[in-house]
Amino acid sequence: MADRAFRPGTAIGDKDLLLVVDVQNDFCPGGKLPVPHGDEVVPVVNRLAAKFPHVVLTQDWHPPGHFSFASTHAGRQPFETVTVAYGPQVLWPDHCVQGTPGAEFHPTLAVAQAELIVRKGFRRAIDSYSAFFENDHRTPTGLTGYLHERGLSRVVLVGLALDFCVRYSAEDAHAQGFDVIVVEDACRAIDVDGSLAATRRRLGELGVATVKADDFA
Ligand SMILES: [Zn+2]
């Protein structure tokens, strides 16, 4: 696969996009759904972003009472999995509610040059892990079309959490025909029920390159 063509020292070019996934307060320590050590990605992301000609951010952006919240389902607890119309859905603590401080980007994230913010998860009845499709795998966010119109062909993924929103964004980017690279030391995982091992396995099967931030020239 083209994805495997990446070698340490590979130069970043005009067609490369850094896609910064959900680096928001609620996913960092002290937030409503903290990813362990989630804030540690911020300086790595800032350093990398300075090297990229194009940066796009995603922002988890739920209305109150969102379907993915355990509090919306009577008798359910956070981190339980339920089966819904589009398949299994993990129930989460309330997080990234539109307009709240928890939904804001981490205060030390320094990517003012970002060209687009993709908000996702704003439909009350569908969760959205991926930057490309909601969890029904059919409802697009519009990002594929944006990248095509902009002539961007390689997607370099960083952010939170590696085993959910980064993973599904990587899978969808690959399926949409983009070259995909995941920068592992610029991500942190939640690791629910073996989700981190499953992520590594799946990305390996797809031939998605996993690299370190220092591997870029
Ligand atoms: Zn969410």
py3Dmol code that shows the C-alpha trace and the ligand (Angstrom):
import py3Dmol

protein = """\
ATOM      1  CA  MET A   1       0.000   0.000   0.000  1.00  0.00           C
ATOM      2  CA  ALA A   2       1.057   3.559  -0.605  1.00  0.00           C
ATOM      3  CA  ASP A   3       0.686   4.153   3.129  1.00  0.00           C
ATOM      4  CA  ARG A   4       3.732   2.038   3.786  1.00  0.00           C
ATOM      5  CA  ALA A   5       5.903   4.242   1.572  1.00  0.00           C
ATOM      6  CA  PHE A   6       6.648   6.474   4.544  1.00  0.00           C
ATOM      7  CA  ARG A   7      10.254   6.374   5.702  1.00  0.00           C
ATOM      8  CA  PRO A   8      11.820   8.279   8.582  1.00  0.00           C
ATOM      9  CA  GLY A   9      13.048  11.617   7.290  1.00  0.00           C
ATOM     10  CA  THR A  10      10.276  11.839   4.689  1.00  0.00           C
ATOM     11  CA  ALA A  11       9.705  15.470   3.811  1.00  0.00           C
ATOM     12  CA  ILE A  12       6.314  17.072   4.360  1.00  0.00           C
ATOM     13  CA  GLY A  13       4.855  18.374   1.099  1.00  0.00           C
ATOM     14  CA  ASP A  14       2.108  20.597  -0.265  1.00  0.00           C
ATOM     15  CA  LYS A  15      -0.443  17.779  -0.376  1.00  0.00           C
ATOM     16  CA  ASP A  16       0.019  16.841   3.276  1.00  0.00           C
ATOM     17  CA  LEU A  17      -2.549  17.624   5.924  1.00  0.00           C
ATOM     18  CA  LEU A  18      -2.097  17.415   9.683  1.00  0.00           C
ATOM     19  CA  LEU A  19      -5.484  16.355  11.097  1.00  0.00           C
ATOM     20  CA  VAL A  20      -5.645  17.204  14.811  1.00  0.00           C
ATOM     21  CA  VAL A  21      -8.373  15.083  16.413  1.00  0.00           C
ATOM     22  CA  ASP A  22     -10.355  16.288  19.428  1.00  0.00           C
ATOM     23  CA  VAL A  23      -7.625  17.961  21.514  1.00  0.00           C
ATOM     24  CA  GLN A  24     -10.316  19.369  23.811  1.00  0.00           C
ATOM     25  CA  ASN A  25     -10.483  20.057  27.529  1.00  0.00           C
ATOM     26  CA  ASP A  26     -12.930  17.250  28.302  1.00  0.00           C
ATOM     27  CA  PHE A  27     -10.521  14.685  26.841  1.00  0.00           C
ATOM     28  CA  CYS A  28      -7.613  15.940  28.956  1.00  0.00           C
ATOM     29  CA  PRO A  29      -6.938  15.356  32.671  1.00  0.00           C
ATOM     30  CA  GLY A  30      -9.516  17.314  34.696  1.00  0.00           C
ATOM     31  CA  GLY A  31     -12.112  16.973  31.923  1.00  0.00           C
ATOM     32  CA  LYS A  32     -15.333  14.971  31.795  1.00  0.00           C
ATOM     33  CA  LEU A  33     -13.920  12.070  29.744  1.00  0.00           C
ATOM     34  CA  PRO A  34     -10.199  12.305  30.360  1.00  0.00           C
ATOM     35  CA  VAL A  35      -7.840  10.289  28.208  1.00  0.00           C
ATOM     36  CA  PRO A  36      -4.919   9.344  30.485  1.00  0.00           C
ATOM     37  CA  HIS A  37      -2.054  11.786  29.811  1.00  0.00           C
ATOM     38  CA  GLY A  38      -4.127  13.325  27.014  1.00  0.00           C
ATOM     39  CA  ASP A  39      -2.620  16.764  27.577  1.00  0.00           C
ATOM     40  CA  GLU A  40       0.845  15.379  26.840  1.00  0.00           C
ATOM     41  CA  VAL A  41       0.041  15.366  23.121  1.00  0.00           C
ATOM     42  CA  VAL A  42      -0.269  19.153  23.018  1.00  0.00           C
ATOM     43  CA  PRO A  43       3.433  20.148  22.797  1.00  0.00           C
ATOM     44  CA  VAL A  44       4.061  17.359  20.284  1.00  0.00           C
ATOM     45  CA  VAL A  45       1.121  18.479  18.141  1.00  0.00           C
ATOM     46  CA  ASN A  46       2.250  22.123  18.339  1.00  0.00           C
ATOM     47  CA  ARG A  47       5.757  21.218  17.155  1.00  0.00           C
ATOM     48  CA  LEU A  48       4.451  19.077  14.311  1.00  0.00           C
ATOM     49  CA  ALA A  49       1.830  21.607  13.222  1.00  0.00           C
ATOM     50  CA  ALA A  50       4.533  24.211  12.671  1.00  0.00           C
ATOM     51  CA  LYS A  51       6.003  21.944   9.970  1.00  0.00           C
ATOM     52  CA  PHE A  52       2.784  21.360   8.025  1.00  0.00           C
ATOM     53  CA  PRO A  53       1.431  23.555   5.235  1.00  0.00           C
ATOM     54  CA  HIS A  54      -2.158  22.564   6.094  1.00  0.00           C
ATOM     55  CA  VAL A  55      -3.755  21.899   9.477  1.00  0.00           C
ATOM     56  CA  VAL A  56      -7.366  20.891  10.144  1.00  0.00           C
ATOM     57  CA  LEU A  57      -8.917  20.391  13.593  1.00  0.00           C
ATOM     58  CA  THR A  58     -11.817  18.218  14.659  1.00  0.00           C
ATOM     59  CA  GLN A  59     -14.015  19.155  17.594  1.00  0.00           C
ATOM     60  CA  ASP A  60     -16.396  16.748  19.315  1.00  0.00           C
ATOM     61  CA  TRP A  61     -19.528  18.888  19.622  1.00  0.00           C
ATOM     62  CA  HIS A  62     -22.564  17.302  21.269  1.00  0.00           C
ATOM     63  CA  PRO A  63     -25.947  18.798  22.123  1.00  0.00           C
ATOM     64  CA  PRO A  64     -27.128  18.257  25.722  1.00  0.00           C
ATOM     65  CA  GLY A  65     -28.757  14.828  26.110  1.00  0.00           C
ATOM     66  CA  HIS A  66     -26.733  13.327  23.265  1.00  0.00           C
ATOM     67  CA  PHE A  67     -27.393   9.680  22.474  1.00  0.00           C
ATOM     68  CA  SER A  68     -23.802   8.656  23.316  1.00  0.00           C
ATOM     69  CA  PHE A  69     -24.157   9.835  26.909  1.00  0.00           C
ATOM     70  CA  ALA A  70     -24.887   7.118  29.495  1.00  0.00           C
ATOM     71  CA  SER A  71     -27.051   9.670  31.316  1.00  0.00           C
ATOM     72  CA  THR A  72     -29.455   9.642  28.352  1.00  0.00           C
ATOM     73  CA  HIS A  73     -30.151   5.902  28.805  1.00  0.00           C
ATOM     74  CA  ALA A  74     -32.063   4.915  31.968  1.00  0.00           C
ATOM     75  CA  GLY A  75     -30.176   2.431  34.114  1.00  0.00           C
ATOM     76  CA  ARG A  76     -26.961   2.568  32.063  1.00  0.00           C
ATOM     77  CA  GLN A  77     -23.491   3.398  33.282  1.00  0.00           C
ATOM     78  CA  PRO A  78     -20.607   5.044  31.433  1.00  0.00           C
ATOM     79  CA  PHE A  79     -18.395   2.650  29.464  1.00  0.00           C
ATOM     80  CA  GLU A  80     -21.159   0.082  28.992  1.00  0.00           C
ATOM     81  CA  THR A  81     -21.779  -0.921  25.383  1.00  0.00           C
ATOM     82  CA  VAL A  82     -25.302  -0.952  23.958  1.00  0.00           C
ATOM     83  CA  THR A  83     -26.532  -2.072  20.558  1.00  0.00           C
ATOM     84  CA  VAL A  84     -28.220   0.634  18.500  1.00  0.00           C
ATOM     85  CA  ALA A  85     -29.505   0.810  14.933  1.00  0.00           C
ATOM     86  CA  TYR A  86     -25.999   1.281  13.513  1.00  0.00           C
ATOM     87  CA  GLY A  87     -24.305  -1.355  15.725  1.00  0.00           C
ATOM     88  CA  PRO A  88     -22.497  -1.320  19.076  1.00  0.00           C
ATOM     89  CA  GLN A  89     -22.149   2.021  20.829  1.00  0.00           C
ATOM     90  CA  VAL A  90     -20.069   2.653  23.942  1.00  0.00           C
ATOM     91  CA  LEU A  91     -21.874   4.930  26.406  1.00  0.00           C
ATOM     92  CA  TRP A  92     -19.743   7.788  27.698  1.00  0.00           C
ATOM     93  CA  PRO A  93     -19.945  10.301  30.509  1.00  0.00           C
ATOM     94  CA  ASP A  94     -21.480  13.595  29.315  1.00  0.00           C
ATOM     95  CA  HIS A  95     -18.661  15.368  27.464  1.00  0.00           C
ATOM     96  CA  CYS A  96     -17.896  18.090  24.920  1.00  0.00           C
ATOM     97  CA  VAL A  97     -21.316  19.694  25.220  1.00  0.00           C
ATOM     98  CA  GLN A  98     -21.678  22.532  22.706  1.00  0.00           C
ATOM     99  CA  GLY A  99     -20.589  25.889  24.050  1.00  0.00           C
ATOM    100  CA  THR A 100     -19.169  24.587  27.332  1.00  0.00           C
ATOM    101  CA  PRO A 101     -15.545  25.036  28.487  1.00  0.00           C
ATOM    102  CA  GLY A 102     -15.050  21.268  28.218  1.00  0.00           C
ATOM    103  CA  ALA A 103     -15.714  21.422  24.478  1.00  0.00           C
ATOM    104  CA  GLU A 104     -13.056  24.088  23.916  1.00  0.00           C
ATOM    105  CA  PHE A 105      -9.644  23.213  22.579  1.00  0.00           C
ATOM    106  CA  HIS A 106      -6.894  22.738  25.151  1.00  0.00           C
ATOM    107  CA  PRO A 107      -5.667  26.226  26.079  1.00  0.00           C
ATOM    108  CA  THR A 108      -2.047  25.530  25.120  1.00  0.00           C
ATOM    109  CA  LEU A 109      -2.898  24.054  21.717  1.00  0.00           C
ATOM    110  CA  ALA A 110      -1.144  26.516  19.398  1.00  0.00           C
ATOM    111  CA  VAL A 111      -2.518  25.927  15.913  1.00  0.00           C
ATOM    112  CA  ALA A 112      -4.035  29.274  14.998  1.00  0.00           C
ATOM    113  CA  GLN A 113      -3.029  28.559  11.395  1.00  0.00           C
ATOM    114  CA  ALA A 114      -5.629  25.753  11.145  1.00  0.00           C
ATOM    115  CA  GLU A 115      -7.667  26.195   7.973  1.00  0.00           C
ATOM    116  CA  LEU A 116     -10.814  24.325   9.023  1.00  0.00           C
ATOM    117  CA  ILE A 117     -12.546  23.044  12.135  1.00  0.00           C
ATOM    118  CA  VAL A 118     -14.727  19.977  11.537  1.00  0.00           C
ATOM    119  CA  ARG A 119     -17.380  19.682  14.249  1.00  0.00           C
ATOM    120  CA  LYS A 120     -18.837  16.215  14.711  1.00  0.00           C
ATOM    121  CA  GLY A 121     -21.346  14.436  16.916  1.00  0.00           C
ATOM    122  CA  PHE A 122     -23.845  17.286  16.704  1.00  0.00           C
ATOM    123  CA  ARG A 123     -26.723  15.053  15.559  1.00  0.00           C
ATOM    124  CA  ARG A 124     -28.490  14.022  18.717  1.00  0.00           C
ATOM    125  CA  ALA A 125     -29.115  10.395  17.682  1.00  0.00           C
ATOM    126  CA  ILE A 126     -25.755   9.475  16.098  1.00  0.00           C
ATOM    127  CA  ASP A 127     -22.289   9.497  17.611  1.00  0.00           C
ATOM    128  CA  SER A 128     -19.329  10.408  15.431  1.00  0.00           C
ATOM    129  CA  TYR A 129     -15.860   9.120  16.164  1.00  0.00           C
ATOM    130  CA  SER A 130     -14.447   9.575  12.681  1.00  0.00           C
ATOM    131  CA  ALA A 131     -13.595  12.912  11.114  1.00  0.00           C
ATOM    132  CA  PHE A 132     -15.061  11.576   7.851  1.00  0.00           C
ATOM    133  CA  PHE A 133     -18.250   9.658   8.691  1.00  0.00           C
ATOM    134  CA  GLU A 134     -20.578   9.422  11.649  1.00  0.00           C
ATOM    135  CA  ASN A 135     -20.915   6.095  13.435  1.00  0.00           C
ATOM    136  CA  ASP A 136     -23.543   4.842  11.010  1.00  0.00           C
ATOM    137  CA  HIS A 137     -20.630   4.838   8.495  1.00  0.00           C
ATOM    138  CA  ARG A 138     -22.939   6.545   5.957  1.00  0.00           C
ATOM    139  CA  THR A 139     -23.435  10.129   7.091  1.00  0.00           C
ATOM    140  CA  PRO A 140     -20.481  12.185   5.817  1.00  0.00           C
ATOM    141  CA  THR A 141     -18.946  15.137   7.636  1.00  0.00           C
ATOM    142  CA  GLY A 142     -17.880  16.684   4.338  1.00  0.00           C
ATOM    143  CA  LEU A 143     -14.158  16.330   5.008  1.00  0.00           C
ATOM    144  CA  THR A 144     -13.534  13.961   2.076  1.00  0.00           C
ATOM    145  CA  GLY A 145     -14.943  16.505  -0.356  1.00  0.00           C
ATOM    146  CA  TYR A 146     -12.964  19.310   1.277  1.00  0.00           C
ATOM    147  CA  LEU A 147      -9.697  17.401   0.936  1.00  0.00           C
ATOM    148  CA  HIS A 148     -10.432  16.528  -2.694  1.00  0.00           C
ATOM    149  CA  GLU A 149     -11.257  20.124  -3.591  1.00  0.00           C
ATOM    150  CA  ARG A 150      -8.112  21.323  -1.862  1.00  0.00           C
ATOM    151  CA  GLY A 151      -5.948  18.681  -3.586  1.00  0.00           C
ATOM    152  CA  LEU A 152      -4.754  17.209  -0.296  1.00  0.00           C
ATOM    153  CA  SER A 153      -3.847  13.533  -0.584  1.00  0.00           C
ATOM    154  CA  ARG A 154      -1.985  12.519   2.565  1.00  0.00           C
ATOM    155  CA  VAL A 155      -3.590  12.653   6.004  1.00  0.00           C
ATOM    156  CA  VAL A 156      -1.317  12.667   9.052  1.00  0.00           C
ATOM    157  CA  LEU A 157      -3.300  11.972  12.210  1.00  0.00           C
ATOM    158  CA  VAL A 158      -2.629  13.127  15.766  1.00  0.00           C
ATOM    159  CA  GLY A 159      -4.782  13.656  18.860  1.00  0.00           C
ATOM    160  CA  LEU A 160      -7.326  11.917  21.083  1.00  0.00           C
ATOM    161  CA  ALA A 161      -8.125   9.198  21.546  1.00  0.00           C
ATOM    162  CA  LEU A 162      -5.915   6.870  19.540  1.00  0.00           C
ATOM    163  CA  ASP A 163      -8.268   3.893  19.933  1.00  0.00           C
ATOM    164  CA  PHE A 164     -11.491   5.712  19.047  1.00  0.00           C
ATOM    165  CA  CYS A 165     -11.606   8.956  17.072  1.00  0.00           C
ATOM    166  CA  VAL A 166      -8.063   8.688  15.681  1.00  0.00           C
ATOM    167  CA  ARG A 167      -8.546   5.027  14.788  1.00  0.00           C
ATOM    168  CA  TYR A 168     -11.840   5.492  12.959  1.00  0.00           C
ATOM    169  CA  SER A 169     -10.603   8.621  11.219  1.00  0.00           C
ATOM    170  CA  ALA A 170      -7.560   6.645   9.997  1.00  0.00           C
ATOM    171  CA  GLU A 171      -9.716   3.751   8.771  1.00  0.00           C
ATOM    172  CA  ASP A 172     -12.089   6.056   6.906  1.00  0.00           C
ATOM    173  CA  ALA A 173      -9.287   8.156   5.402  1.00  0.00           C
ATOM    174  CA  HIS A 174      -7.707   4.950   4.119  1.00  0.00           C
ATOM    175  CA  ALA A 175     -11.046   3.720   2.730  1.00  0.00           C
ATOM    176  CA  GLN A 176     -11.520   7.065   0.967  1.00  0.00           C
ATOM    177  CA  GLY A 177      -8.234   6.548  -0.855  1.00  0.00           C
ATOM    178  CA  PHE A 178      -5.955   8.900   1.056  1.00  0.00           C
ATOM    179  CA  ASP A 179      -2.468   7.971   2.209  1.00  0.00           C
ATOM    180  CA  VAL A 180      -2.651   7.794   5.989  1.00  0.00           C
ATOM    181  CA  ILE A 181      -0.041   8.125   8.716  1.00  0.00           C
ATOM    182  CA  VAL A 182      -0.695   7.972  12.473  1.00  0.00           C
ATOM    183  CA  VAL A 183       1.838   9.716  14.701  1.00  0.00           C
ATOM    184  CA  GLU A 184       1.703   7.530  17.784  1.00  0.00           C
ATOM    185  CA  ASP A 185       3.571   9.764  20.217  1.00  0.00           C
ATOM    186  CA  ALA A 186       1.175  12.584  19.326  1.00  0.00           C
ATOM    187  CA  CYS A 187      -1.801  10.430  20.418  1.00  0.00           C
ATOM    188  CA  ARG A 188      -2.988   8.896  23.681  1.00  0.00           C
ATOM    189  CA  ALA A 189      -5.509   6.048  24.158  1.00  0.00           C
ATOM    190  CA  ILE A 190      -8.475   5.374  26.458  1.00  0.00           C
ATOM    191  CA  ASP A 191      -8.105   1.566  26.193  1.00  0.00           C
ATOM    192  CA  VAL A 192     -11.622   0.254  26.945  1.00  0.00           C
ATOM    193  CA  ASP A 193     -11.915  -3.567  26.730  1.00  0.00           C
ATOM    194  CA  GLY A 194      -8.785  -4.087  24.648  1.00  0.00           C
ATOM    195  CA  SER A 195      -9.530  -1.226  22.261  1.00  0.00           C
ATOM    196  CA  LEU A 196      -5.873  -0.180  22.000  1.00  0.00           C
ATOM    197  CA  ALA A 197      -4.661  -3.640  20.936  1.00  0.00           C
ATOM    198  CA  ALA A 198      -7.561  -3.887  18.474  1.00  0.00           C
ATOM    199  CA  THR A 199      -6.580  -0.510  17.026  1.00  0.00           C
ATOM    200  CA  ARG A 200      -2.946  -1.525  16.491  1.00  0.00           C
ATOM    201  CA  ARG A 201      -4.076  -4.772  14.872  1.00  0.00           C
ATOM    202  CA  ARG A 202      -6.545  -3.068  12.533  1.00  0.00           C
ATOM    203  CA  LEU A 203      -4.191  -0.292  11.429  1.00  0.00           C
ATOM    204  CA  GLY A 204      -1.520  -2.924  10.769  1.00  0.00           C
ATOM    205  CA  GLU A 205      -3.929  -4.960   8.629  1.00  0.00           C
ATOM    206  CA  LEU A 206      -4.781  -1.877   6.582  1.00  0.00           C
ATOM    207  CA  GLY A 207      -1.153  -0.940   6.100  1.00  0.00           C
ATOM    208  CA  VAL A 208      -1.568   2.438   7.813  1.00  0.00           C
ATOM    209  CA  ALA A 209       1.903   3.687   8.749  1.00  0.00           C
ATOM    210  CA  THR A 210       2.456   4.424  12.445  1.00  0.00           C
ATOM    211  CA  VAL A 211       5.408   6.703  13.077  1.00  0.00           C
ATOM    212  CA  LYS A 212       6.967   9.027  15.669  1.00  0.00           C
ATOM    213  CA  ALA A 213       6.819  12.803  15.437  1.00  0.00           C
ATOM    214  CA  ASP A 214      10.607  12.972  15.040  1.00  0.00           C
ATOM    215  CA  ASP A 215      10.415  10.762  11.946  1.00  0.00           C
ATOM    216  CA  PHE A 216       9.388  13.779   9.873  1.00  0.00           C
ATOM    217  CA  ALA A 217      12.190  15.767   8.301  1.00  0.00           C
TER     218      ALA A 217
END
"""
ligand_1 = """\
1
ZN
Zn -18.145 12.417 21.931
"""
view = py3Dmol.view(width=600, height=400)
view.addModel(protein, "pdb")
view.setStyle({"model": 0}, {"cartoon": {"style": "trace"}})
view.addModel(ligand_1, "xyz")
view.setStyle({"model": 1}, {"stick": {}})
view.zoomTo()
view.show()
